[in-house]
Amino acid sequence: MEYVIEAENLTITYNGYEAVKDLTFKLKKGETMLLLGPNGAGKTTLLKVLAGFHTEYRGRVLVFGKPPIEVKDRVAYVPQTFSLNTRVPLSVLDVVAMGALYKRGIVHFNVPREVIERALEVLDFLGLKHIAERPFRELSGGQKQRVLIARALMSNPDLLLLDEPLSALDPKARIDATSALSKIKEEIGLTMVITTHDVNPLIEIGDKVMLIDRRLVAFGTPEEVLRDEIIGSVYGPASRTVKVGERLYCIIGDVHLRVR
Ligand SMILES: Nc1ncnc2c1ncn2[C@@H]1O[C@H](COP(=O)(O)OP(=O)(O)OP(=O)(O)O)[C@@H](O)[C@H]1O
C-alpha cells in the first residue's frame, strides 16, 4: 500500500508548548483529507509540519516515506492569507508563473517562455485563462483563491495542502473553489489535505475526515467521523449531522469569526 502521509503519535510543539498532541493517521495516494477543528485546534500547525516548514515535533511523521523537510519539492502549500505588494500591479499570469519561480529560488521578472506556457496551461485547466492578463489585485476573493490554487499547481506537486481555501468566500465562490478542487482530484488524482471550519461544501471530495482539538478526536471516512456523539464532543450538544438523501451535512453551532 502506497501511503503519502504516515503519522504516528505525532506531537507538535512551539518552543516546548504542545500545540497538538498524539496524532496517528495515514493517507493513501489520491485521497483527500478534510481537516476539521475549532479555532486553535492545530490545523495550520499540522499543515506546516507536512509542508516541511515546521520541524519541532515528537513522534513520527513521514511524507512519501521521508521526513517532510526532505520532500518539500513534492509538496505545495496554499496558505490561508496571501499578501502581495499592492503597489506592483501583477497580472494573474505573473502571480501564477511566480509559483514556479519561487520554487526554483528565482525572483525576477524575466519569466522564461516555458514557465509562461505552463502557467497558461494551468489557468486553462482551472477555467481561468480568460483572466490571465487582469491585475490580480482587482479580482474577487473567489477568483483570487482559484488563481492561488493554480499557482500551487505550477510545480506539479504530488501533495497539495490548502489552509481554509473556502473561508471568506460567498456561497457562489465556494462552489467555484470546490469545483476547482474536485477537478484536481478527479483529473490529476492529486493527494490533498484541506483545512476547513465548514466540512459541508467539501464533503463530496473528502475520502477521509480528521477532527482535531489540540489532539486527535477522530479520523476515518466522513460517515465514521461525522456522527452526533463525535461532533458533539467538540462543538457541543447542539451540533448535529443530518442525512439528506445520500448526502451528509454537519450542523455546527460554532460561528467562525476572524479578524484579518
Ligand atoms: N508560531 C507560533 N508560536 C507559538 N504558538 C503558536 C504558533 N502558531 C500557532 N501557535 C499555537 O498553536 C495552537 C494551534 O494553532 P493553529 O493556528 O495551528 O490552529 P488552527 O486550528 O489552525 O486555528 P484557526 O482555525 O484559528 O486557524 C494555538 O494554541 C496557537 O496559539
The ligand as a Tripos MOL2 file, in Angstrom:
@<TRIPOS>MOLECULE
LIG
   31    33     1     0     0
SMALL
NO_CHARGES

@<TRIPOS>ATOM
      1 N1          4.1800   30.4910   15.7570 N.pl3     1 LIG1
      2 C1          3.5720   30.0640   16.8660 C.ar      1 LIG1
      3 N2          4.1930   30.1550   18.0690 N.ar      1 LIG1
      4 C2          3.5860   29.7020   19.1920 C.ar      1 LIG1
      5 N3          2.3640   29.1370   19.2320 N.ar      1 LIG1
      6 C3          1.7100   29.0280   18.0660 C.ar      1 LIG1
      7 C4          2.2660   29.4800   16.8270 C.ar      1 LIG1
      8 N4          1.3860   29.2220   15.8370 N.ar      1 LIG1
      9 C5          0.3120   28.6440   16.4260 C.ar      1 LIG1
     10 N5          0.5050   28.5290   17.7640 N.ar      1 LIG1
     11 C6         -0.4240   27.9270   18.7430 C.3       1 LIG1
     12 O1         -0.7000   26.5930   18.3380 O.3       1 LIG1
     13 C7         -2.0630   26.2740   18.5670 C.3       1 LIG1
     14 C8         -2.6950   25.7950   17.2680 C.3       1 LIG1
     15 O2         -2.7570   26.8990   16.3490 O.3       1 LIG1
     16 P1         -3.1710   26.7250   14.8310 P.3       1 LIG1
     17 O3         -3.0060   28.0360   14.1610 O.co2     1 LIG1
     18 O4         -2.4610   25.5560   14.2660 O.co2     1 LIG1
     19 O5         -4.7190   26.3630   14.9680 O.3       1 LIG1
     20 P2         -5.8530   26.2990   13.8590 P.3       1 LIG1
     21 O6         -6.6300   25.0620   14.1210 O.co2     1 LIG1
     22 O7         -5.2430   26.4320   12.5020 O.co2     1 LIG1
     23 O8         -6.7210   27.5680   14.2090 O.3       1 LIG1
     24 P3         -7.6180   28.5660   13.2990 P.3       1 LIG1
     25 O9         -8.8300   27.7970   12.9120 O.co2     1 LIG1
     26 O10        -7.9400   29.6600   14.2390 O.co2     1 LIG1
     27 O11        -6.7850   28.9880   12.1200 O.co2     1 LIG1
     28 C9         -2.7100   27.5250   19.1550 C.3       1 LIG1
     29 O12        -2.7260   27.3900   20.5520 O.3       1 LIG1
     30 C10        -1.7760   28.6340   18.7320 C.3       1 LIG1
     31 O13        -1.8000   29.7030   19.6540 O.3       1 LIG1
@<TRIPOS>BOND
     1     1     2 1
     2     2     3 ar
     3     2     7 ar
     4     3     4 ar
     5     4     5 ar
     6     5     6 ar
     7     6     7 ar
     8     6    10 ar
     9     7     8 ar
    10     8     9 ar
    11     9    10 ar
    12    10    11 1
    13    11    12 1
    14    11    30 1
    15    12    13 1
    16    13    14 1
    17    13    28 1
    18    14    15 1
    19    15    16 1
    20    16    17 2
    21    16    18 1
    22    16    19 1
    23    19    20 1
    24    20    21 2
    25    20    22 1
    26    20    23 1
    27    23    24 1
    28    24    25 2
    29    24    26 1
    30    24    27 1
    31    28    29 1
    32    28    30 1
    33    30    31 1
@<TRIPOS>SUBSTRUCTURE
     1 LIG1         1 GROUP 0 **** ****
